[in-house]
């Protein structure tokens, strides 16, 4: 910022208080215009920087949201696979138990009766 120079009149020059006031007013006007332009430039620069920062933050948020969506999709797919595997194993084990009961019905009847007696005895002890 280049300030307007004010040179006071030489000691021998005839000046009045009005002349000093006019000179001081010219300095203020010149400096005020320059300061206003400097402040406006600073405001414009700050606004541009804020806009850039906001855009960068928005881009980062979008990328983070996309990453979270992708991770959630992968977790959902893994949970689905695990659920399907659990259903398949349950079906296999169920078929195995049915086959064993059909092959040896008396053994399973005695095991079931023994389990019932133990459970009844434990409940009665309370």
MODELLER restraints for C-alpha pairs under 7 A, 6 or more apart:
rsr = mdl.restraints
at = mdl.atoms
rsr.add(forms.Gaussian(group=physical.xy_distance, feature=features.Distance(at['CA:1:A'], at['CA:34:A']), mean=6.66, stdev=0.5))
rsr.add(forms.Gaussian(group=physical.xy_distance, feature=features.Distance(at['CA:3:A'], at['CA:31:A']), mean=5.73, stdev=0.5))
rsr.add(forms.Gaussian(group=physical.xy_distance, feature=features.Distance(at['CA:4:A'], at['CA:27:A']), mean=5.90, stdev=0.5))
rsr.add(forms.Gaussian(group=physical.xy_distance, feature=features.Distance(at['CA:4:A'], at['CA:30:A']), mean=6.29, stdev=0.5))
rsr.add(forms.Gaussian(group=physical.xy_distance, feature=features.Distance(at['CA:4:A'], at['CA:31:A']), mean=6.54, stdev=0.5))
rsr.add(forms.Gaussian(group=physical.xy_distance, feature=features.Distance(at['CA:6:A'], at['CA:27:A']), mean=6.93, stdev=0.5))
rsr.add(forms.Gaussian(group=physical.xy_distance, feature=features.Distance(at['CA:101:A'], at['CA:108:A']), mean=6.20, stdev=0.5))
